[in-house]
Amino acid sequence: MIWPVMKLTKALVVVALGVAVACGGNFPETVVIGTGPTGGVYYPYGEALAHIMTDEIQGTQFSAIATDASVDNLKMMHEGKLDLALTLADSLAAAHAGTGPFASTGKVDVHSVATLYTNYTHVIVRKDSGITSLAELAGRRVSTGAVGSGTEIVADRLLLAAGIDPQTGIMRHPLGLASSVEALKGGTIDAIFLSGGAPTPAIKELAAAIEITMLPTGTLQPALQQRFGPHLYRVHDMLAGTYVGMTSDVPVVGVPNLLVASGRLSPAFVAKLTQTLFDANETLAILLPEVRALAWPANPTVAPTPFHPGALQYYEANVWR
């Protein structure tokens, strides 16, 4: 388990919290988790969460459903169709503020539970295209991700940072992950944007089928931070060998992924959920390497939205003491 070994007094607090939560009642019979496309990381992550949570939280049946990911998840949560969801930090910030894709819905009643891992921004071209930078995508056929996806938000913002109008400066193709991969493979588009874990299974398959180039985006981080705030975007090296043909590290923009909960869920339930998430970390990590990045938040202000009161209850009892 990656979180630190507790002192005896802290361990007793955990036990007390577990007893209090278990006796608190008000647990839902069913919980639906919004994930992402089946070829990405969100979907298997959500399925693994649903399996673990159903086993560990008695009386509640969890299920994971495939979606178009972040923006779609948050809109579905606003509509009452989801209880929990995986989402990118920038999409979450927009939902909490009721801006961008959420201007028509208004503020979404969504709360952070935990930061899970970092999404790596993939900008992929065929190696034989000769394209080496984002600026060279001007006028090209580009998949910016499915409408209503977190990829679409990141793609639009990166294109702006590179000096390209995302609506008129490219031949825009709003394709989902599977369609994007097939289109690049078939030569009907020139580039794919994807915000996903590394490696993403669908991209591994693509790299095994054709020679690809991963475009660097890390140099655009300062422009993103200046426009959208200092906490949403980070620079990470996508390591050589992540995909077939990658012979050197590529600096890319990264965006944190979070597990979020609807405000409709009770604090007692979300406290138990948060405890279970961290207790089950070793088991989850066997299924998904991304889970190894799960860590306690440093303080109550690190997430794009306030933590759910139940998550706060757990962290205040175990972390911020």
Buried (B, 14 or more C-beta within 10 A) or exposed (E): EEEEEEEEEBEEBBEEBBEBBEEBEEBBEEBBBBBBBBBBBBBBBBBBBBBBBBEBBEEBEBBBBBBBBBBBBBBBBBEEBBBBBBBBBBBBBBBBBBEBBBEEEEEBBBBBBBBBBBBBBBBBBBEEBEBEEBEBBBEBBBBBBBEBBBBBBBBBBBBBBBEBEBEEBBEBBBBBBBBBBBBBBEEEBBBBBBBBBBBBBBBBBBBEEBEBBBBBBBBBBEBBBEEBEEBBBBBBBBBEEBBBBBEEBBBBBBBBBBBBBBEEBBBBBBBBBBBBBBBBBEBBBEBBEBBEBBBBBEEBEEBBBBBBBBBBBBBBBBBEE
